[in-house]
């Protein structure tokens, strides 16, 4: 799924999270982006960036495979000064 992270950001995300997702055979993954994320965690940047993209993934461990619908995330286009925030939350 392409969401707007560049190769370095994707590699850093995977490097951080893959080692932490070892307790369960499978994980349900729920992305929370931009305005949805503001309900949980506000972000204030001064001076404001021209564009920003915030994405957190909520991980829920499970012992058996479950087919989930693919989430829809609008692809992000960078323009001018850009802020990128990625993160994750373990739900278990």
Backbone as JSON, one array per atom type, in Angstrom:
{
  "sequence": "XXXXXXXXXXXXXXXXXXXXXXXXXXXXXXXXXXXXXXXXXXXXXXXXXXXXXXXXXXXXXXXXXXXXXXXXXXXXXXXXXXXXXXXXXXXX",
  "N": [[0.86, -1.16, 0.0], [0.73, 2.1, -0.96], [1.38, 5.05, 0.69], [2.64, 7.46, 0.99], [5.0, 7.69, 2.41], [8.52, 8.01, 2.07], [11.3, 6.03, 0.8], [13.34, 5.88, 2.77], [11.93, 6.63, 5.12], [10.04, 4.58, 5.22], [11.76, 2.36, 5.53], [12.88, 2.99, 8.05], [10.59, 2.88, 9.68], [9.84, 0.15, 9.39], [12.19, -1.08, 10.37], [12.12, -0.28, 13.03], [9.6, -1.33, 13.96], [9.27, -4.08, 13.16], [10.9, -5.72, 14.75], [9.61, -5.5, 17.16], [7.24, -6.76, 16.94], [6.79, -9.54, 17.75], [5.46, -11.21, 19.49], [3.1, -12.48, 18.76], [1.66, -14.66, 16.29], [0.27, -13.51, 14.21], [-0.81, -10.21, 13.26], [-3.33, -7.79, 13.51], [-3.7, -4.84, 11.75], [-4.32, -1.48, 12.05], [-4.57, 1.48, 10.46], [-4.27, 4.92, 11.37], [-4.83, 8.12, 10.38], [-3.8, 11.51, 9.78], [-6.31, 13.78, 10.31], [-7.92, 12.02, 11.79], [-6.09, 11.13, 13.64], [-5.61, 13.4, 15.11], [-7.65, 13.41, 16.98], [-6.65, 11.81, 18.98], [-3.96, 12.56, 19.49], [-2.65, 15.65, 19.55], [-0.8, 17.85, 17.4], [1.42, 20.43, 17.28], [3.15, 22.72, 15.4], [5.66, 25.11, 15.01], [7.36, 27.34, 13.0], [4.38, 26.75, 11.06], [4.28, 23.92, 8.86], [4.11, 23.64, 5.27], [2.88, 21.38, 4.22], [1.72, 18.38, 5.8], [1.97, 15.04, 7.01], [0.59, 12.58, 8.89], [0.76, 9.45, 10.33], [-0.22, 6.73, 12.17], [0.01, 3.38, 13.21], [-2.1, 1.03, 14.58], [-1.56, -1.87, 16.34], [-2.76, -5.11, 16.77], [-2.32, -8.06, 18.31], [-2.85, -11.47, 17.29], [-3.74, -14.96, 17.24], [-4.56, -16.42, 15.06], [-4.93, -16.32, 11.5], [-6.69, -13.69, 9.99], [-8.7, -12.41, 7.53], [-8.76, -9.1, 6.55], [-10.46, -6.12, 5.5], [-8.93, -4.03, 3.04], [-7.49, -1.01, 4.07], [-8.41, 2.36, 3.25], [-6.27, 4.81, 2.34], [-5.58, 8.0, 1.51], [-3.2, 8.89, -0.92], [-0.31, 10.68, -0.1], [0.97, 13.82, -1.05], [3.91, 15.57, -1.22], [4.68, 18.96, -0.57], [6.51, 21.81, -0.62], [7.79, 22.9, 2.58], [7.7, 20.14, 4.63], [6.18, 18.05, 7.05], [6.59, 14.9, 8.44], [5.13, 12.34, 10.25], [5.35, 9.28, 11.78], [4.1, 6.49, 13.57], [3.28, 4.07, 16.12], [1.06, 1.88, 17.94], [0.69, -0.56, 20.38], [-1.98, -2.65, 20.92], [-2.49, -4.8, 22.58]],
  "CA": [[0.0, 0.0, 0.0], [1.47, 3.36, -1.01], [0.69, 6.07, 1.47], [3.34, 8.73, 0.96], [6.32, 7.65, 3.04], [9.57, 7.71, 1.12], [11.98, 4.77, 1.08], [14.02, 5.97, 4.07], [10.92, 6.62, 6.18], [9.5, 3.22, 5.25], [12.79, 1.49, 6.13], [12.98, 3.3, 9.48], [9.39, 2.35, 10.31], [9.95, -1.31, 9.45], [13.29, -1.42, 11.26], [11.67, -0.09, 14.41], [8.44, -2.12, 14.38], [9.31, -5.52, 12.92], [11.5, -6.39, 15.92], [8.7, -5.4, 18.3], [6.03, -7.53, 16.65], [7.24, -10.92, 17.83], [4.72, -11.97, 20.5], [1.98, -13.19, 18.16], [1.91, -15.15, 14.93], [-0.36, -12.56, 13.28], [-1.23, -8.92, 13.8], [-4.26, -6.93, 12.8], [-3.09, -3.51, 11.68], [-5.32, -0.45, 11.78], [-3.94, 2.79, 10.31], [-4.98, 6.13, 11.76], [-4.1, 9.16, 9.66], [-4.09, 12.94, 9.79], [-7.36, 14.31, 11.2], [-8.32, 10.97, 12.74], [-5.05, 11.08, 14.67], [-5.76, 14.59, 15.95], [-8.55, 13.08, 18.1], [-5.86, 11.14, 20.01], [-2.71, 13.26, 19.78], [-2.51, 16.9, 18.8], [0.56, 18.2, 17.0], [1.53, 21.85, 16.98], [4.48, 23.0, 14.87], [5.88, 26.52, 14.74], [6.28, 27.8, 12.14], [3.68, 25.61, 10.46], [4.75, 23.4, 7.58], [3.14, 23.79, 4.19], [2.13, 20.13, 4.2], [2.1, 17.41, 6.82], [1.35, 13.72, 6.91], [0.71, 11.86, 10.14], [0.18, 8.11, 10.26], [0.1, 5.78, 13.22], [-0.6, 2.08, 13.01], [-2.47, 0.33, 15.81], [-1.3, -3.29, 16.15], [-3.44, -6.01, 17.7], [-1.85, -9.42, 18.1], [-3.85, -12.55, 17.27], [-3.12, -16.25, 17.02], [-4.95, -17.03, 13.79], [-5.05, -15.38, 10.39], [-8.03, -13.16, 9.72], [-8.71, -11.51, 6.38], [-9.33, -7.79, 6.85], [-10.56, -5.27, 4.32], [-7.82, -3.09, 2.87], [-7.88, 0.35, 4.44], [-8.2, 3.39, 2.22], [-5.48, 5.96, 2.78], [-5.25, 8.85, 0.37], [-1.76, 9.06, -1.09], [0.14, 12.01, 0.32], [1.88, 14.5, -1.97], [4.7, 16.57, -0.5], [4.75, 20.26, -1.22], [7.18, 22.77, 0.25], [8.23, 22.37, 3.87], [6.8, 19.03, 4.94], [6.37, 17.31, 8.29], [6.14, 13.51, 8.38], [5.12, 11.68, 11.55], [4.83, 7.92, 11.8], [4.17, 5.9, 14.89], [2.49, 2.86, 16.29], [0.54, 1.6, 19.28], [0.32, -1.95, 20.61], [-3.27, -2.7, 21.6], [-2.55, -5.93, 23.51]],
  "C": [[0.9, 1.23, 0.0], [0.7, 4.42, -0.25], [1.43, 7.4, 1.5], [4.65, 8.76, 1.71], [7.36, 7.36, 1.97], [10.3, 6.45, 1.57], [12.67, 4.79, 2.44], [13.03, 5.91, 5.22], [10.3, 5.24, 6.34], [10.48, 2.27, 5.92], [12.9, 1.72, 7.63], [11.78, 2.76, 10.25], [9.49, 0.84, 10.48], [11.04, -1.76, 10.4], [12.87, -1.31, 12.72], [10.62, -1.12, 14.81], [8.57, -3.62, 14.18], [9.91, -6.28, 14.1], [10.58, -6.39, 17.13], [7.42, -6.22, 18.11], [6.37, -9.02, 16.61], [6.38, -11.8, 18.74], [3.58, -12.81, 19.94], [2.35, -13.63, 16.75], [1.38, -14.16, 13.9], [-0.69, -11.27, 14.02], [-2.28, -8.29, 12.9], [-3.67, -5.53, 12.86], [-4.14, -2.51, 11.23], [-4.62, 0.9, 11.65], [-4.87, 3.92, 10.76], [-4.18, 7.29, 11.18], [-4.67, 10.55, 9.92], [-5.17, 13.35, 10.78], [-7.85, 13.28, 12.21], [-7.35, 10.93, 13.92], [-5.15, 12.27, 15.61], [-6.7, 14.34, 17.14], [-7.79, 12.45, 19.27], [-4.67, 11.98, 20.46], [-2.62, 14.5, 18.91], [-1.04, 17.14, 18.48], [0.56, 19.67, 16.63], [2.97, 22.13, 16.57], [4.57, 24.48, 14.55], [7.27, 26.69, 14.14], [5.63, 26.61, 11.46], [4.29, 25.21, 9.12], [3.68, 23.63, 6.53], [2.27, 22.55, 4.09], [2.61, 19.23, 5.33], [1.34, 16.12, 6.59], [1.65, 12.99, 8.21], [0.05, 10.5, 9.98], [0.7, 7.3, 11.44], [-0.62, 4.48, 12.87], [-0.87, 1.47, 14.38], [-2.36, -1.16, 15.52], [-2.03, -4.09, 17.21], [-3.02, -7.43, 17.38], [-2.99, -10.42, 18.11], [-3.14, -13.85, 16.87], [-3.52, -16.93, 15.72], [-5.15, -15.94, 12.74], [-6.5, -14.95, 10.22], [-7.93, -12.17, 8.57], [-9.42, -10.22, 6.77], [-9.48, -6.99, 5.57], [-9.37, -4.32, 4.25], [-8.27, -1.69, 3.25], [-7.65, 1.29, 3.27], [-7.45, 4.55, 2.85], [-5.14, 6.75, 1.53], [-3.74, 9.01, 0.3], [-1.39, 10.51, -0.79], [1.13, 12.56, -0.69], [2.59, 15.6, -1.19], [4.77, 17.85, -1.31], [5.39, 21.24, -0.25], [7.7, 22.12, 1.51], [7.21, 21.35, 4.35], [7.18, 18.38, 6.27], [5.79, 15.91, 8.09], [6.22, 12.95, 9.8], [4.58, 10.28, 11.36], [4.99, 7.39, 13.22], [3.32, 4.65, 14.95], [2.09, 2.68, 17.74], [0.19, 0.12, 19.34], [-0.97, -1.97, 21.42], [-3.37, -3.83, 22.62], [-1.88, -5.6, 24.81]]
}
